[in-house]
Amino acid sequence: MVERGIAPESVRLRVERVKTREIHRPMREEGSRRATDAASEWKSLAARQAVALPPLAAGAMRLYRAEPANDGSHRAPLFSFDRALAEAAAKGGASRLVYLDVPAERISELRPSREQPAKVFVVPPALSALRKPVDPVEEATVLPFQRRAEAALTTRAPERPIVPKEDRVMRTTETMEAARRNMADVMTRLGDHLPEGSVKDDLMRRSRDILARAEAATKEQARLERHPGQIEGDRFVEPEPRNVGALFTNEKKGAEIHDNRHDRETGAFQTLAFIDNGKKLDVREWSNRESVNAALQLASHKRETMSVSGSDEYKETVARLAAENGYKITNPELQDRIRELRAEMEVRRATVTAREIPPDSAQSEAIQALRFEQRRVLDQASRDEQRRIDAENAERFRQEEHRKDRNETEGEST
């Protein structure tokens, strides 16, 4: 009925509220009771999921890993005792979170990784085979529903009329330019009715300032329209709905897939984030980091490499996300920047992971061995750094002596 344009206003508003995921706040007692029950159930489910894993045996170590759901084999898998780190890697895409309880007598079989020796460990295949999947219903999945149910019980905010998407006019260069011309016309006619003097002069001065700022805003909008955020591949891939995170939902519109971003706290609709038409992704919300990352994540599932086009700000966001997540961007002008950002990340990671494991008499022999090995690595790094500084100072001293000798030689010849 809505699509045919024959729906009553009440029906159209209900459909729009569902499409935009607006939170319904019940007015009747029965509705409030149901909302209270729903909030209680979601809260209970979140609490159960938080303690879903069995208790850890004495002296054992629990590790986590994100791995492809259809392939658990790996010659030397990496596990981390930081669950949040593994969960972040498992989000978005066909990955699952698994955990491994390493008995105290087998902790010695673990080897610290090269990049994050204090957090990530290499686990031998025989020990890795003992891993188990974490319940797929995670807190990140439950939380949005729990917050929506709780928000339904809050005081209703003043309602604003719902404007259908097809009636929403985007702020384009043409509309902004028309508004500026209309504003200039109004100010000119207003000035014509004022007598000559300080009042009119002040109005004209303020008018010129306002119109200048409006013109600058129009030019900026035109620049943004000339450089929309896009992600393009080397071939056409049939658009299909994919999960790119809890904040995004998608809907098929003709031959395209439209992905919408929702509010993190309430789940309410925010804006159209990007559009997949098969050959490229049109990133509408290119200034939002979460939307750009979701679009890159979707593109990386479809293609191994991709190129981007858009404003400098958009490309900088893409470069940072590529450095953090390993997206393969082919733009020649971004390669140096991505390498630079990766180097900065390595330095920060080294700073974080270089915190020495504190001694503890209750530590197992394996953990104490790791601490001594870490101390050795840190000492070696300190010695290497000191040698580098000494070499730089020696070279600087040599160049200074060479400069003095040259000056003396030139003075004697003079």
N, C-alpha and C positions, 0 to 999 in steps of 0.2 A: 504493500500500500504506500509506503514511504517512497519507494523507487518510482512508482507510477504517479506520485504527487496527489494522491487522493486520501491520505491519512489525516484524521482529525489532529488538531493541535496537541491534544493530550497524548495521543499515540506517538506522534513525531518526537515530542519531548522525551518520552520514555525510551524510545529507540536511541536518541542521541545520548541519553545518560548511560545507556548500556555500552554504546560504541566508545564513549570517552571514559568509561569505567568510573563514572562519578559515584561517590560514596552516598548511599541512601541512608538518611537518618530518620528512623521511624518516629511518627508522631503518636501513634496509638500504643496503648499499654501492651497489647499482644505482640506488636512488632518490636517494642523495646525489650520484652522478655526474650524473644527469639534472638535478638542481637546480643543480649547478655549471655545467653547460653552458647552462642557461636564463639564469642570472644573467650569464654571459659574453656571451650573445647580446643581452640587453637593454642591457647596458652598451655594447656595440659599436654597437647601433642608436642609443642616445642620443648617442654621440660623432659618428656620421655625421650625425644631424639637426642637431647644433650647428654643423656647417660645411657645411650643405646649400646655402647661397647662394653664388653665384660671387664671386670676388675683386673688390674695388672698384677701378676705374680711378684712375690718379693724378689728384689734384685734384678728383675727383668727390665728391658728397655722397649718402649713402643715406638715404632717408626711408621711413617706414612709415605704413600707414593701415588701419583696420578699416572695412570697407564691407559692405553687404548682399550676400549671395552671388548673389542673383538680379537685382541692379541696381547696376551700376558707374558709372552716369552721374551727374554732379553738376556744376553750373555752375562752382563755385569750391571744389573739395575741399580739405580740410585734411590735411596730412601732418606727421608728427613724426619727428625723428631719434632719439627715444627709443623703441626697440622694445618695451620693457616696458610703456610707456604705451599703445601701440597694441594689444599682445597682451591687456592687461586689458580694453580696450574690445571686443575680438573674442570674448572668452570668453562662453559661454552665449548661445544664440540663433543665428539663421541669419546669422552674419557670418563673413567670411573676412579673413585678414591678407594684405595686398599690400605690395610694396615698390617703390620707384622710385629708380633710380640717375640722379641729375641730373649731367650732364657739367659740367666746370668752366666752359665757355663759356656755359652756360645758367643758372648759379646766380643771375645777376642778375635772372632772371625771377621768382624767388621773392619773396613779400611776407610779412613777419612778421605773425602774427595779432595781434589786439588784446588777447586775454586772456593768451596765453603767447608773447610775441614771441621769446623766447630758445629755445623748444622746438618750437613749432608754426608752420607756414608755409602760406600760401595758394598753391596751385599752379594755373597756368592750364590750361585743358582740353587744349590741344595737348600740353603736357608731361605732364599726368596720363595721357594715353592710352598712354604708354610703360610704365606700371606692370605688374608681373607678380605672380602669386600666390605666396605662400610655401608650401612643401610642407605639406599639411594635417596631417601627423603631427608634432606639436610635442613639445618636451621635457616639457611639462606632462602630455601623454598617456602618454608612455613612462615617466616617473619612477615613478608608483605601481606599475607592473608590475615595474620594476627593483628597487624597494625590497622588494616582496613576495618576489621570487626570492632576494634577498640575506638577507632575514629567515628564509627557510626553512633557511638554512645555519647559523643561530645555535643556541646551546644551547637545548634544549627547556625551557620553564618548567614548573613543576609544574602538571599539568592540573587544571582544575576541572570538575565535572560540568556538561554543557550542559543548561540548562533550556529546554524548548520555549517559544516565545513565548506560546502559549495558557495555559501554566502559570505565567507570571510575573504576580505580583499587584502592581498599582501601589499606592503609598502614598496611600490616599484618606483623607478626613476620618473616614469610618466606621471604618476599620481602626485609625487612630491614636487615635480616641476609645476604641475597645474595648481597645486596649493600655494606655491611660492608666487606665481603670477597673480592669483586671486588676492593674496595678502598684499602684494605691491599695489594692486588696483585700489583696494580698500584704503590703504594708507595715503595714496595720492588724492583720492576723493575727500578724505578727512582733512588733509592739509589744505585743500582748496577752500574749505569752509572756515578756516582759521584766519584771523587777521595777521598781518605781518608783525613780527616781534619775537621776543625771546621764547614764548610758548611754542610757536610754530617751528622756530629754529631747533628747539630741543626735541620736538616730536620728529622732525625730519632726520635729525642726527640719530635718534634711537631707531627710526625706521630703517635707515641705511645699515645700521649694525645688525639688526634682526634679519634683514634680507641677505646680508653677506653671510651670516651663519647658516641660513636656510640653503643658500647656494652651495656652500661648502659641504653640507650634509647631503645634498642632491648629488654632487660630484662623487662623494664617497660611496653612496649607494650605487651609482653607475659603475664605479670601479669594482664593487663586489659582484654586480650582475655580470660584468665581463669576465670575472674569474670565479665561477662557482666551484665548489669543492667536488672533484670527480675522482673516481678510481676506475681504471680501465685495464682490461686484460687483452691478450693477443688473440682471443677467439670468443665466439658466442657460446654461452652456457645457459641452458634453459632455466629461467628463474623458478625457484621453488622455495616454499617457506622453510626457514631454518631457525633453530633456537640460538640466539646470540646473547642470552643473559636474561635475568629476571626482570630487568627494567624495560624490556622491549617486547612488543607484540607485533605481529604482521598480519596483513590481509591482502588477498589477491584482488587486483583491479585491472581487468582486461588481461593483457599479456605481462603486466608488471606486478611486482611484490612491493608493497609499501610497508616499511617498518616504522612504528611509532614508539617514542620514548615516554615512559611514565615516571611519576614522582617516586623517589626512593622511599619516602616515609609512608605515603598513603596509597600508592599505586594508581593515582589519578592520571588521566591522559595529560601530557604536556605539549608535544608537538610532533610533526612528521620529521623523523630523523634522516632517513635516506630511502631511495627508490632503486630497486634492482630491475633493469630492463634486459638483462642477459649479456649484453656487450660491455656495459659499464654500470657503475653505481653512482647515482647523483646524490651527493651528500648535502642535503638541505641545511642541516644544522651543523655546518662545518666548524663553527666556533666552539662547539661543545665537545670536550675531550672524550666523554663516554660514548657519544654518538659516532665520532670518528673511529674510535677503537672498535666498536661493534661492526661498523662497515668494513674496516680492514680485516677483522676476524672472519666475516662472511666471505669476503673476496679471497682470503687465503685458503678457505675450504674448497673454493671452486677452481683456483689456479695456483700454481707454484710461485709465479712472479706477477707483478702488476706495476703499472705506472700511475702517477697521480698528476693532476693539474688543478690550479686554483691560486688563491692569494698566497703571499709570503707567510702570513700567519698560519694558514692551513697547512702549508708544506712543512713548517717548523713543527707543528703538532704531529704530523705524520712521521717526520724524522725521529722525534722522541719516542713515539710508540713503536716504530720499527726497531730502534735500538733496544727498547725494553723487552719486546716480545718476539723479535726475530723475523718480522715480516720482511719479505724479499721485495724491495722497491727498486725498480730499474732506472729511475731518473738519474742521469749522469750528474746533474747539478746537486743532488742530495747525498751522493756517496761519501764525500769528505765529511759532511756534517754528521751523518749517521756514524761513521767511524769515530769522529771526535766525541760524540755523545756516549758511544759504547766504552771508549777509553775512560771517560769521566765516571761512568757507572762502575767500571772495574776498580778504579781508585777508591770510590766510596765503599764498594763491597769489601775490598781489602782492608779498609779502615775498620769496618764493622766486624769482619770475621777475625781481625787481628787481636781481639780482646782475649787475653790469656785466660784459660780455664783455671778458676781458683782452686787451690789445694783443699782437700777435704779427706779426713781420715776414713770417712764412710764410703769413699769412692772405691769402685771395683778396681782390680789390677788393670783391666783393659782401659778404663777411663783414665787411670793414672798414667798408663803408657801413652795414651793420646795426649795428655797434658805435657808430658816430658817431650814428646815429639813436636808438639806445637811450640814449646819453649825453644827447642833447637832451631826450628824454622824461623821463628822470630829473631833469634840471635843472629842467624845467618843473614837474614834480610837487613838487620841493622849494620852488620859488617859490610855487606855489599853497598849499602847506602853511604857509609863512611868512606869506602874506597872511591866511590863515584865523586864525592865532594872533594876528597884529597886530589883526585886526578884533575878536576876542574880548577882547583886552586893552583896546582902545579903548572897547568897550561896557561892560566892567567899570568902567573909569575914569569913564565918563559916569554910570553908575548910582551910583557912590560920591559923585561931586560933587552929584548930584541929592539923595541922602540927606542930605548935609551941609547943603545949602541948605534943605531941608525942616526939619531940626532947628533951624537958626538962626531960621527963620521962626516955628516954634512957640515958641521961647524968647522972641522979641520980643513975641509976642501974649500970652504968659503974664505 
